[in-house]
Amino acid sequence: MKEISDRFFAMSETSRIILLAGASVSLLVLAISYWIIFEKAGEKGWKAIVPVYAILVWLGICGRPWWWIFFFPFAIPIVILMFDTARVFGKNVLFGLGLLLMNVLFMAILAFGGAGYKGPHYRTGE
């Protein structure tokens, strides 16, 4: 961990500003995307920015039981939820892979695109 912080502080001030600005913009785009996605799913948008409550609502949107929240320290439920999120919005497995690997971009596509919420029991027919 110390090596990472040493590299960060060894960067020029301009590089640090650009890195932090990029990270801030990414987080803002992600927060807005989640807000819109929650509204598309029939939930209030503000629920997307309340830390633990957002996960519980997201589980509900994807049709998963609330107790899955206890498994969130592990990666597997998050991977499954990315594919579930793609499915409930009528997208295919490749879109789910995009959500997993390039989350900010694909959440923005899901939020600002024409995808509508199909419900937790929707199957894409693949």
PAZAPA-4460 file (N, C-alpha, C; in steps of 0.05 Angstrom, whole numbers, plus 32768, in hexadecimal, padded with zeros to 4 digits):
% residues 126
    n_x    n_y    n_z   ca_x   ca_y   ca_z    c_x    c_y    c_z   seq   type   mol
   8010   7FE8   8000   8000   8000   8000   8011   8019   8000     1      M     A
   8027   8018   800F   8039   802F   8010   8045   8035   7FF5     2      K     A
   804A   8020   7FE5   8056   8024   7FCA   8042   8033   7FB8     3      E     A
   8028   802E   7FBB   8014   803C   7FAA   8014   8059   7FB2     4      I     A
   8013   805F   7FCC   8012   807B   7FD5   802C   8089   7FCD     5      S     A
   8043   807B   7FCE   805C   8088   7FC5   805B   808F   7FA8     6      D     A
   8050   807E   7F98   804D   8084   7F7B   803B   809B   7F76     7      R     A
   8025   809C   7F85   8012   80B2   7F82   801F   80CD   7F89     8      F     A
   802E   80CE   7F9F   803A   80E7   7FA7   8053   80ED   7F96     9      F     A
   805E   80DA   7F88   8075   80DF   7F77   806C   80EB   7F5C    10      A     A
   8052   80E9   7F56   8048   80F5   7F3E   8049   8113   7F3F    11      M     A
   8049   8120   7F28   8048   813D   7F28   802C   8146   7F32    12      S     A
   802B   815F   7F3A   8012   816A   7F44   7FFC   816A   7F2F    13      E     A
   8004   8170   7F16   7FF1   8170   7F00   7FE6   8154   7EFB    14      T     A
   7FF7   8140   7EFC   7FEE   8124   7EF9   7FDB   811C   7F0E    15      S     A
   7FE0   8124   7F27   7FCE   811D   7F3D   7FB3   812B   7F3A    16      R     A
   7FB3   8144   7F31   7F9A   8152   7F2D   7F8A   8145   7F17    17      I     A
   7F97   813D   7F01   7F89   8130   7EEB   7F7E   8115   7EF4    18      I     A
   7F8E   8106   7F03   7F84   80EC   7F0D   7F6D   80EF   7F20    19      L     A
   7F6E   8101   7F32   7F58   8105   7F45   7F3F   8111   7F37    20      L     A
   7F43   8122   7F24   7F2C   812D   7F15   7F1E   8117   7F05    21      A     A
   7F2E   8106   7EF8   7F23   80EF   7EE9   7F13   80DC   7EFB    22      G     A
   7F1F   80D7   7F12   7F11   80C5   7F25   7EF7   80D2   7F2F    23      A     A
   7EF8   80EC   7F34   7EE0   80FA   7F3D   7ECA   80FA   7F28    24      S     A
   7ED1   80FF   7F10   7EBE   80FF   7EFA   7EB2   80E3   7EF7    25      V     A
   7EC3   80CE   7EF8   7EB9   80B2   7EF6   7EA5   80AC   7F0C    26      S     A
   7EAB   80B4   7F25   7E98   80AF   7F3B   7E7E   80BE   7F38    27      L     A
   7E80   80D7   7F2D   7E68   80E6   7F29   7E56   80DA   7F13    28      L     A
   7E63   80D1   7EFD   7E54   80C4   7EE8   7E47   80AA   7EF2    29      V     A
   7E56   809B   7F02   7E4B   8082   7F0D   7E34   8087   7F20    30      L     A
   7E36   809B   7F31   7E20   80A2   7F43   7E07   80AA   7F34    31      A     A
   7E0A   80BB   7F20   7DF3   80C4   7F0F   7DE7   80AC   7F00    32      I     A
   7DF9   809B   7EF6   7DEF   8083   7EE8   7DDF   8071   7EFA    33      S     A
   7DE9   806B   7F12   7DDA   805B   7F24   7DBF   8068   7F2C    34      Y     A
   7DBF   8082   7F2F   7DA6   8091   7F36   7D91   808B   7F20    35      W     A
   7D99   808F   7F07   7D87   808B   7EF0   7D7E   806E   7EED    36      I     A
   7D91   805B   7EF1   7D8A   803F   7EF0   7D76   8037   7F05    37      I     A
   7D7A   8041   7F1D   7D67   803C   7F33   7D4B   8047   7F2B    38      F     A
   7D4A   805F   7F1F   7D30   806A   7F17   7D24   805A   7F01    39      E     A
   7D34   8050   7EEE   7D29   803F   7ED9   7D1D   8025   7EE4    40      K     A
   7D28   801C   7EFB   7D1E   8003   7F08   7D07   8009   7F1A    41      A     A
   7CFD   8022   7F1B   7CE6   8029   7F2C   7CED   8030   7F49    42      G     A
   7D06   8033   7F4F   7D0E   803C   7F69   7D14   805A   7F69    43      E     A
   7D15   8066   7F80   7D1D   8082   7F82   7D3B   8084   7F7D    44      K     A
   7D43   8098   7F6E   7D5F   809B   7F67   7D72   80A0   7F7E    45      G     A
   7D68   80AE   7F93   7D7A   80B4   7FAA   7D83   809A   7FB8    46      W     A
   7D74   8085   7FB4   7D7C   806B   7FC2   7D97   8061   7FB7    47      K     A
   7D9F   806A   7F9F   7DB8   8061   7F93   7DD0   806D   7FA1    48      A     A
   7DCD   8083   7FB0   7DE5   8090   7FBC   7DE7   808B   7FDA    49      I     A
   7DD5   807B   7FE5   7DD6   8074   8002   7DE5   805A   8004    50      V     A
   7DFD   805A   800F   7E10   8044   800C   7E05   8027   8010    51      P     A
   7DFC   801F   8027   7DF4   8003   802A   7DD8   7FFE   801F    52      V     A
   7DC7   8012   8022   7DAC   8010   8018   7DAB   800C   7FFA    53      Y     A
   7DBE   8019   7FEC   7DBF   8016   7FCE   7DC4   7FF9   7FC6    54      A     A
   7DD5   7FEB   7FD5   7DDA   7FCF   7FCF   7DC1   7FBE   7FD3    55      I     A
   7DB3   7FC4   7FE9   7D9A   7FB5   7FEE   7D85   7FBA   7FD8    56      L     A
   7D83   7FD2   7FD0   7D70   7FD9   7FBA   7D79   7FCC   7FA0    57      V     A
   7D93   7FCD   7F9A   7D9E   7FC1   7F82   7D99   7FA3   7F82    58      W     A
   7D9C   7F96   7F99   7D96   7F79   7F9B   7D79   7F74   7F94    59      L     A
   7D67   7F85   7F9E   7D4B   7F82   7F98   7D44   7F86   7F7A    60      G     A
   7D51   7F9A   7F6E   7D4E   7F9F   7F52   7D55   7F86   7F41    61      I     A
   7D6A   7F79   7F4A   7D74   7F62   7F3B   7D66   7F48   7F43    62      C     A
   7D54   7F49   7F57   7D46   7F32   7F5F   7D55   7F1F   7F72    63      G     A
   7D69   7F2A   7F7F   7D78   7F1A   7F92   7D6F   7F20   7FAF    64      R     A
   7D71   7F0C   7FC1   7D68   7F10   7FDD   7D7A   7F24   7FEC    65      P     A
   7D6F   7F31   7FFF   7D7D   7F46   800E   7D96   7F3C   801C    66      W     A
   7D96   7F22   8025   7DAC   7F18   8034   7DC6   7F14   8024    67      W     A
   7DC4   7F18   8009   7DDC   7F17   7FF9   7DEF   7F2D   8001    68      W     A
   7DE6   7F42   800F   7DF7   7F58   8017   7E0E   7F4E   8028    69      I     A
   7E0A   7F38   8036   7E1F   7F2D   8048   7E36   7F21   8038    70      F     A
   7E31   7F1B   801E   7E46   7F0F   800E   7E55   7F25   7FFE    71      F     A
   7E4E   7F3E   8001   7E5B   7F53   7FF1   7E78   7F57   7FF6    72      F     A
   7E83   7F4F   800D   7EA0   7F51   8010   7EAF   7F3E   7FFC    73      P     A
   7EA1   7F2B   7FF0   7EAD   7F19   7FDD   7EA5   7F23   7FC1    74      F     A
   7EB4   7F1C   7FAD   7EAF   7F26   7F92   7E98   7F18   7F83    75      A     A
   7E92   7F00   7F89   7E7F   7EF0   7F7A   7E63   7EFD   7F78    76      I     A
   7E57   7F07   7F8E   7E3D   7F14   7F8B   7E3D   7F2D   7F79    77      P     A
   7E53   7F3B   7F7A   7E55   7F53   7F69   7E56   7F4B   7F4C    78      I     A
   7E65   7F36   7F45   7E66   7F2C   7F2A   7E4A   7F24   7F21    79      V     A
   7E3C   7F14   7F31   7E22   7F0B   7F2B   7E0E   7F22   7F27    80      I     A
   7E10   7F36   7F38   7DFE   7F4D   7F36   7E03   7F5E   7F1D    81      L     A
   7E1B   7F5F   7F13   7E20   7F6D   7EFA   7E12   7F5F   7EE3    82      M     A
   7E13   7F44   7EE2   7E05   7F36   7ECE   7DE6   7F37   7ED2    83      F     A
   7DDE   7F37   7EEB   7DC1   7F3A   7EF1   7DB7   7F56   7EE8    84      D     A
   7DC7   7F6A   7EED   7DC0   7F85   7EE5   7DBC   7F87   7EC7    85      T     A
   7DCE   7F7B   7EB8   7DCB   7F7A   7E9B   7DB1   7F6C   7E93    86      A     A
   7DAC   7F55   7EA0   7D95   7F45   7E9A   7D7A   7F54   7E9F    87      R     A
   7D78   7F61   7EB6   7D5E   7F6E   7EBD   7D59   7F86   7EAC    88      V     A
   7D6D   7F90   7E9E   7D69   7FA6   7E8C   7D69   7F9C   7E6F    89      F     A
   7D66   7F82   7E6B   7D63   7F77   7E50   7D7C   7F75   7E40    90      G     A
   7D93   7F76   7E4D   7DAD   7F75   7E3F   7DB8   7F58   7E41    91      K     A
   7DCB   7F52   7E30   7DD6   7F37   7E2F   7DEF   7F34   7E41    92      N     A
   7DFA   7F1C   7E40   7E11   7F15   7E51   7E29   7F26   7E4B    93      V     A
   7E2D   7F2D   7E32   7E44   7F3E   7E2B   7E42   7F59   7E37    94      L     A
   7E29   7F64   7E39   7E25   7F7D   7E46   7E2C   7F7A   7E64    95      F     A
   7E24   7F64   7E70   7E2B   7F5E   7E8C   7E49   7F5E   7E90    96      G     A
   7E57   7F52   7E7D   7E74   7F52   7E7E   7E7F   7F6E   7E7D    97      L     A
   7E73   7F7F   7E6C   7E7B   7F9B   7E6B   7E76   7FA9   7E85    98      G     A
   7E5F   7FA4   7E92   7E5A   7FAF   7EAC   7E6F   7FA7   7EC0    99      L     A
   7E78   7F8F   7EBE   7E8C   7F85   7ED1   7EA8   7F92   7ECC   100      L     A
   7EB0   7F94   7EB2   7ECB   7F9D   7EAC   7ECE   7FBB   7EA8   101      L     A
   7EB9   7FC8   7E9E   7EBA   7FE5   7E99   7EA1   7FF1   7EA5   102      M     A
   7E9E   7FF0   7EBF   7E86   7FF6   7ECD   7E7C   8012   7EC8   103      N     A
   7E8C   8026   7EC9   7E83   8042   7EC6   7E77   8046   7EAA   104      V     A
   7E85   803D   7E96   7E7B   8040   7E7B   7E61   8031   7E76   105      L     A
   7E5F   8018   7E7E   7E48   8009   7E78   7E30   8010   7E8A   106      F     A
   7E35   801A   7EA2   7E1F   8024   7EB3   7E13   803E   7EA6   107      M     A
   7E25   804E   7E9B   7E1B   8066   7E8D   7E0B   805F   7E74   108      A     A
   7E14   804B   7E65   7E05   8041   7E4E   7DEA   8037   7E56   109      I     A
   7DE9   8028   7E6C   7DD0   801D   7E76   7DBD   8034   7E80   110      L     A
   7DC9   8048   7E8D   7DB9   805E   7E98   7DAE   8070   7E81   111      A     A
   7DC0   8078   7E6F   7DB8   808C   7E5C   7DAE   8081   7E41   112      F     A
   7DB0   8066   7E3F   7DA6   8059   7E27   7D89   8053   7E28   113      G     A
   7D7F   8044   7E15   7D62   803E   7E14   7D59   8026   7E23   114      G     A
   7D6B   801A   7E32   7D64   8001   7E41   7D4F   8007   7E56   115      A     A
   7D3B   7FF6   7E58   7D26   7FF9   7E6C   7D28   7FE1   7E7F   116      G     A
   7D1D   7FE5   7E97   7D1D   7FD0   7EAB   7D09   7FBB   7EA4   117      Y     A
   7D11   7FA2   7EA3   7D00   7F8C   7E9B   7CF6   7F7B   7EB3   118      K     A
   7D03   7F7F   7ECA   7CFC   7F70   7EE2   7D0F   7F5A   7EE7   119      G     A
   7D10   7F50   7F00   7D23   7F3C   7F08   7D1F   7F20   7EFC   120      P     A
   7D08   7F1B   7EF0   7D02   7F01   7EE5   7D06   7F00   7EC7   121      H     A
   7D10   7F17   7EBC   7D14   7F18   7E9F   7D2B   7F07   7E96   122      Y     A
   7D28   7EF9   7E80   7D3D   7EE8   7E74   7D43   7EF3   7E59   123      R     A
   7D5C   7EF5   7E51   7D63   7EFF   7E37   7D61   7EEB   7E21   124      T     A
   7D5D   7ED2   7E27   7D5A   7EBD   7E13   7D74   7EB3   7E08   125      G     A
   7D8A   7EB6   7E16   7DA4   7EAD   7E0C   7DA8   7E90   7E13   126      E     A
***
